[in-house]
């Protein structure tokens, strides 16, 4: 029952995330319409409250489903700094068979909080102070053996109408040139930028001095993702401000990608719930079959007619004795006996 309830709640979370994704896609064309953007943001506010309620669902007896082993502790709480997780990572289990325990709960932190941002390995984002229209993609790892998990900064320069970029390692704070160095590379909108086993692209027209930062992915909760999408939709978009429009488009792109990863995580948990439910069905079938066998054996013992059983045993014993005596006589017969 607990597993079925959990799957039902996560089905609602799945629908909610799919709706949020559709909202992010719909918002792409709403940049110039502040009323529509506000309406989309209001819709997402309601979705965020619904998500908070689903994440704090109970099993009907007062135990929270997503607080780990602490069934009596509300897993999620709203604070000034955002939604926090108050449970633990221990799964509650039930003894489903003599040698099998089935987990019936899951950690809410794994479902709602520990979602990697960016592409799951690294995240590329524009600096807040950018004044151009450059938008960076999520990118990918092209060679895991070359990717070292460092942080980088892509800096643009515009001189005499020619745009170029340089890349520095910023893991230690101060920019350090790559080895081999990547400096003054001619920029082409949408062309892949590849180095140290990673690749991404930047589209649009970055301004002189614009920077884009690349860093290892961090955990970002589903709550933060939707909240950031709401912030993107409610940010002012002055007419003709290319930088503001670029930030708007970047925010929508990041939110759509993050919602996709969130959806994958929830679907993954639902898959494990399905496996556990199937295993319980198999254990139930095995238990029913074994129980029937026990009943049949017990019935044969309890329902025995002792008078008839003794009579049958006496008759079988007499038959056995007669057969033994007959065999002994036949075994002693030979041609010499007849000749005598």
N, C-alpha and C positions, 0 to 999 in steps of 0.2 A: 504493500500500500504506500509506504514511504517513497519507494523508487518510482512508482507510477505518478505520485503527486509531484515529485521533483521534475520528472520528464514533462509533465503538463505545464508546470511553471516555466521551464526553460523553453518550451514551445512558444509561450507568450513572449519571452525575451527574444527569441529568434524572429518572430513577427515584428516586434518593436524595432530591432536593429535593421531589418529589411526596409521598414518604413522610413527610418532615419537615413538610410542610404539613398532611398528614392527622393527624400527631401533635399539632400545635398546635391543630387543631380539636377533636381528641379531648380535649385537656387542658382545654378550656373548662369541661367538666362535672366535672372531677376536683379542683376546688379544695378540697373538704372531705376528700378521701381522699389522705393523704400517701403511703401505700404505692403507690398507682397513679401518683401524680406522680413518685415516685422511680423506678418501673419505666420510665416514659416517658423520664425523664432518662437512665437507663442505656442505653436503646435509642439515644438520640440521641448519647451518647458514642461508641458503636460506629459510628454513621453519620459522625460527625466524623472518626474515624480512617480510615474507608474513603474519605471525601472527600479527605483529605490524601494518601492513596496514589494515588488517581485523578489528582489534580492533578500528581503527580510521575511520571506514566506515561512510558515510553520507547517508541521505535519498534521495539524488538526487536534493535537493533544498538548499544544503549547511549546513543543520543541522546535527550535529554528533549524531549517534544513541546511543552511549554508554557513554555519558557524563552527564547523569541524566537530570536535568532541564536546564542545560547550553548548549543549542544546538549549540551556536556559539563558544564554547570552545573546542579545540582539547583535547580529554580525556586522551591520553597517550603521554608521551614525553620521549625521550632517554636522560639520564643524565650520568654523570661520575659514579654515584652510581647505575645505572641501570634504568629500566623503572619505571616511577612514574605516578600516576593517578592525573589528574587535575580537574576532574568533581566533581559532588556531588552525593548524594544518593536519590535525589528526582526524581520520575517518572513523565514524561509529560503525560497528559491525554487529551482525547477528549470526548465531550458530544455525546455519541452514541445513547442515548434515553433520554426521559424527566427526568427519575430518575436514569440513569446509565452513569457513566463515565468509559471509558476503558483506562488503561495505554498503551501507545504506545511505550515507551522506557524503558530500564532497566539500572541499574547502572553498568558501566564497572568494578567497583571495585568488585562487587559481582561475576561477570562472570570470570574475568581474574586475580584478585589480591588476593582475600580472599579464598585461597585454603589451607586447613589445611595440614601440612606435617605429616610424620610418618603414623600412622593408623587413624588419625583424632582426637585422644584423647591424645596420647603420642608418642614420637619419641625416638627410641633407636639408637645411633650412636657410632661407634668406635672413640677413641681419635686419633688425627692426628699423634701422636708420637708412635703409636703401631708398634711393630716389628714382631708380629706373623701373622698367616694367619686366624685369627678369623673373621667371618662374622655374624652379628646379623640380626635377622628377624624383621619384622615390629611389630609383637606381637599383643596382643588383651587385652581388659578388660574382665576378667572372673567374677568379682564381683564388680559392680558399688558402692555398699555400703561400700566396703573396700578401694576403690581407693580414695586417698586424694589429688591428683594433685601435689604431691611433686616431687622433682628431686632426682635422685639416681645415684650412681656410682658402677659399678661392677668391682672389681679389681682382677686380676688373679695372682696366685703365682705358680711357678714351683720349686719343691724341690725333689731331688732324683728321677727324672723322673715322679713324680706324680703332676698332675695339679689340683688345687683347686681354688675356688673363694670366695670372701667375698663381702657383699653388705652394703653400707652406705648411709644415707640420706644426701644429699648435698644442700638441699633447702636454708639453711642459709649461705652457702659458705663452711665452714669447715665441713669435714665428721663427721657424727654422727651415731653411731651404731643403727641398727634397734631394735625394741622391739616386739617380741623376736629377739635376734641377729641372723644374718645369716653370719657365718664365717667358713672358711676352709671347704667348701662344695666340695666334689669330683666332678670334672668336667667330663662330658661325652658329646662328640660332638653331637649336635642335640637334646639333652635332654632338656625338657622344664624347664625353670627357672621361678618359680612362687613365688610371695610375694605381700602383700598389694593389692590384687585384680587384679593384672596384670600378664601377662605371655608372654614370648618370648623365643627364643632359640638362641644359638650361635653355629655355626659350624666351623670346622677347628681346628687349634692348636694355641691358644693364647700363647704368650711368657710371661715370668716372668715380672710382672709389667704392662702388657697391661691393659687398662681400657676401659669400655664401659659406656657411659652416657645416662641416661634415664631422659627425661624432658617433660613437657606438650607441646602438639603440638602448633605451631605458624602458622601464615599465610605465605604462600609462593606463589608468583605469578607464572602463567604459563610461563612467560618470564624467571623467575629465574630457574624454573625447567629445561627448555630446555637448558638454558645457562650452568647450572651445568652438564648436560649430555654432552654437547660439551667439557667442561673442563675435564671431566672424559675420554673422547675419545682421547683428545690431550695430556694427561699427559704421561710422559715417563714411559715405562715399561721395565726396564733392565732385561735381561734374568736371571732367577734364583732368582729374588728378590720376595720372597713370600709375603712380606708386601705390595709391590706395586701392585702385582696381587690381593691381598685381597681387597685393597682400590678400585681397578678397578671394581671388582665384586660387592663390596658394593655400589659403585656409580651407577652402572647399575641397581641394585635391587631397590635402593631408587628412582631413576628416573622413573622406570617402575611403581612403586606404586603411585608416585605423579602424573604421567600422567593419571593413572586410575582414581584417585580422580578428576583431572581436567576435564576429559571426562564426569564423572558422573555429575559434576556441570553444564557443558554446556548442556548436555542432559536434565537436570532438567529445565533449563531456556527455552529450546526449547519446552518442554512439556507445560509450562505455556503460551508460545506464541501460541501453537496450541489450547489451551483452549480459549484464547482470540479471536482467529480467528473464532473458532466455535461459540462463543457467538455472535460475530458480524454477522455471517451468520444467526443465529436465530433471532437476532434483525432486520436484514434486511428483513427476511421473514415475521415477525410480522408487520413490517412497511408497506411492500407491501400489505399485506392482509387488514390492516386497511385503507390504502390509497384507495384500490379498493372499500371498503365499503363506504367510504366518497364520492367517485366519483359517485357511484350508487345512494346514497341519494341525492347528489347535482343534479344529472341528473333528478331524479324524480321531484325535485322542479323547476329547470330551464326550463325543457322541457314540462311543463304542458300547455295543450290547454285550456286557460281560458274560451272560449266560450262553449266548450264541457263540461268543469268542472261545469260551472254554470248551463247548461242545465241538466246535470246529477244530480246536487244537487237539482234543482227545481223538477225534476221527482221523486227523492227519497223522498222529502218533501211531495209531493202530495200523494205518496203511503203511507207514514206514517200517514197522516191525515185521509185518507180513512180507513186505518186499525184501527185507534183509534175510528172513528165514528162507524164502524161496531162492534167493540168490545163492545162499550157502549150500543148499541141496543141489542146485543145478551145477554149481562149480565143482562138486565132488563126483559128478557123473563122468564115466569114460567107457570105452569099449570093453575094458577088462571087467567092469562090473557086470556087464551083460553076459560075458563068457563064463563067469562063475555060475 
